[in-house]
Amino acid sequence: MIVAHRKNIQDLKAILAPHKKILVLGCGGCVTVCLAGGEREVGMISSALRIAYRVDGDEHEIHETTIERQCENQFIEEILPKVQEVDAVLSLACGAGVQSIAERYPNKPVYPGVDTKFIGILQEQGIWTEKCAACGQCIVGFYGAVCPLTRCSKAQVDGPCGGARNGKCEVSPEIDCGWQLIYDRLKAIGQLDRLLDPAPLTDWSKSHEGGCRKVVREDQRVKTPTSG
Amino acid sequence: MALSLQVFYLEGEDSVVKERLLDMAFEPKILALCCHYCAYAAADLAGSMRAQYPPNVRVLRLPCTGKLDTGYILRAFERGIDGIIVAGCLEGGCHFQEGNLRARKRVTLVRELMAEAGLEQERLEMFNLSSAQGQTFADIVEMMTGRIKELGPSPLREKVAVGG
C-alpha cells in the first residue's frame, strides 16, 4: 500500500488560510488502511482545524466527505456538487489522489493534507515500513525477494558496501542492512549461489528517470485511440 | 449578593471590572468520560459516601475507555466544553484487558492535536482509578475544576461549529 502521514495542523491552517469554505476529502484506499486519510482521520483533522481557526476567532466552514478512491474518476464524479460549493479542497489521499482531484476540477484549489511517504507494509500494529521503490522493473527475484533498491540505503544491486555493523546499516542503527537480509534470505531458501552471478543491469529508463510513466492496457481500454 | 453586584457592574462602563467579575463568575463545564467498571461506579460511590465535589462535571458512561474515540473528545471541545476527564480502570485492571491503555494513547494523540490547534492541552487529562475510589473521583473533579477555572473559559465557547 501507499503509506502516508498526517501534516501538522498549524501547517494545514497556513496552507488553507486564503479559503473560507473548505472540503476535507478522505480516500477509502491505502490511506484508510494506513490510518492517515480515511473517514476517521477526515473527522479528526476537520475537528482540529475548526478548533484551530476558532481559537484565533476565525470562522471557516469545514465540510467532510470520504470517497471510495481518489485515484479513479468514477468515484471523483460523485462529489462534484460538494466540490462546487467550497473554495478549496484539502485532500487526505496520497499525492496521486490529490493530483487526480485537481485534474478533474481544474478551477478549484486542491491541497495535500498528508505527506505521502512510500510504498510499504504494515510491519506491526502502528509501524509501517518501506518495501518498494516502484523502479518499474522488479528484480527482487534475484535477491531472495528482498529489494536491494529499497532495503539497502545505498540502493546497491551488486553487493554490500562494507559499512554494516552487526547486521545494521551505517546510515542508522535502526535500519537493517539490506544486503545482510538478502544473504540471510538466500541462505534460508538454498539459493546462495545466485550471488555468484553478476547482478542484472538495472534499466533506469523504466524508473522515474525515464520520465512520468504510464501503463497502457489495450485489452482493458473502452475508448480506443481511433474512437477519440 | 454576588449576583446583584455583578449585574450592577455589568451595566456600568468599567470594562476591567466587568471582565474580572465575569472571570469570577466562570463556572466551567467539564465532561467526564467514565468507564462503566470503575470510574462510573466510583462516581456513584462518591455520591453514596456524600463526598463533596464541584457540580461542574457531566458524567458520560462508556462501556470501557477502550470505546473512547478521538472524535468524542474533539467534537466536545468544538461544542465549547471547557475541560474533559477521561477516567478508566487502574493499569492492569481493565475488564477488557487493555482498553484503558489504548484510551491513554488516544488521549495522547488528541493532546498533540490540541497543542497544534492552539487549545491548552491541560483541558484534557486521563486518570486511572478503581470502583472503590469514590473519594479519588471527587478529588479528580475538584482538581480539574480548579485547573479549568484558572485556564478560563474555552475559546470555543458559545460559538457554534459551521459545516460538519
HADDOCK unambig.tbl for C-alpha pairs under 7 A between the chains (distance, minus, plus):
assign (segid A and resid 8 and name CA) (segid B and resid 116 and name CA) 6.83 0.50 0.50
assign (segid A and resid 9 and name CA) (segid B and resid 116 and name CA) 5.53 0.50 0.50
assign (segid A and resid 9 and name CA) (segid B and resid 117 and name CA) 6.08 0.50 0.50
assign (segid A and resid 10 and name CA) (segid B and resid 116 and name CA) 5.83 0.50 0.50
assign (segid A and resid 10 and name CA) (segid B and resid 117 and name CA) 6.49 0.50 0.50
assign (segid A and resid 43 and name CA) (segid B and resid 71 and name CA) 6.81 0.50 0.50
assign (segid A and resid 44 and name CA) (segid B and resid 71 and name CA) 6.02 0.50 0.50
assign (segid A and resid 47 and name CA) (segid B and resid 74 and name CA) 6.00 0.50 0.50
assign (segid A and resid 47 and name CA) (segid B and resid 75 and name CA) 6.55 0.50 0.50
assign (segid A and resid 47 and name CA) (segid B and resid 78 and name CA) 6.93 0.50 0.50
assign (segid A and resid 48 and name CA) (segid B and resid 74 and name CA) 6.97 0.50 0.50
assign (segid A and resid 48 and name CA) (segid B and resid 113 and name CA) 6.44 0.50 0.50
assign (segid A and resid 48 and name CA) (segid B and resid 117 and name CA) 6.08 0.50 0.50
assign (segid A and resid 49 and name CA) (segid B and resid 117 and name CA) 6.82 0.50 0.50
assign (segid A and resid 51 and name CA) (segid B and resid 78 and name CA) 6.00 0.50 0.50
assign (segid A and resid 51 and name CA) (segid B and resid 117 and name CA) 6.26 0.50 0.50
assign (segid A and resid 52 and name CA) (segid B and resid 117 and name CA) 4.11 0.50 0.50
assign (segid A and resid 52 and name CA) (segid B and resid 118 and name CA) 5.99 0.50 0.50
assign (segid A and resid 54 and name CA) (segid B and resid 156 and name CA) 6.19 0.50 0.50
assign (segid A and resid 55 and name CA) (segid B and resid 118 and name CA) 6.65 0.50 0.50
assign (segid A and resid 55 and name CA) (segid B and resid 119 and name CA) 6.92 0.50 0.50
assign (segid A and resid 55 and name CA) (segid B and resid 155 and name CA) 5.51 0.50 0.50
assign (segid A and resid 55 and name CA) (segid B and resid 156 and name CA) 6.32 0.50 0.50
assign (segid A and resid 61 and name CA) (segid B and resid 162 and name CA) 5.29 0.50 0.50
assign (segid A and resid 61 and name CA) (segid B and resid 163 and name CA) 5.41 0.50 0.50
assign (segid A and resid 62 and name CA) (segid B and resid 162 and name CA) 6.93 0.50 0.50
assign (segid A and resid 62 and name CA) (segid B and resid 163 and name CA) 5.44 0.50 0.50
assign (segid A and resid 62 and name CA) (segid B and resid 164 and name CA) 6.35 0.50 0.50
assign (segid A and resid 63 and name CA) (segid B and resid 163 and name CA) 5.17 0.50 0.50
assign (segid A and resid 63 and name CA) (segid B and resid 164 and name CA) 5.07 0.50 0.50
assign (segid A and resid 64 and name CA) (segid B and resid 164 and name CA) 6.00 0.50 0.50
